[in-house]
Amino acid sequence: MMMEIVLSEEKAEINNIDINECYNKIDKYFISRGVRKKALGIYEGTNKDFSTFACAQTGFPNSEWFLKVVEKWYCWYEGDTIEYREDALESYYRIKNRYANFFKKQKSN
């Protein structure tokens, strides 16, 4: 189980956000929960860390800064090879759009 997060220096500069502070917040989240940092923005856990990774996927986009600076965001849960990698950023926006359309239809009914 792994997560890779790449933040954009350009987006950070445009939004007046310190990219190093963002990486430090992400590090703190994972390391405080016992997940190993492999490299900048890359975190590796075991099956017991599933909830930590799932909470990151739902929680990070709710922060004031994450979506403003994230460039790439990948998760893989069933192995450590690229074939299992999921584009978490694409998934986030697809699901967000689906729910927005659902609630829009509910209001029009």
Secondary structure as UniProt FT lines:
FT   STRAND          2..7
FT   HELIX           9..14
FT   TURN            15..16
FT   HELIX           19..31
FT   TURN            32..34
FT   STRAND          36..39
FT   TURN            40..41
FT   STRAND          42..44
FT   HELIX           47..49
FT   HELIX           50..59
FT   HELIX           60..62
FT   HELIX           66..69
FT   STRAND          70..76
FT   HELIX           82..84
FT   STRAND          86..87
FT   HELIX           88..108
//
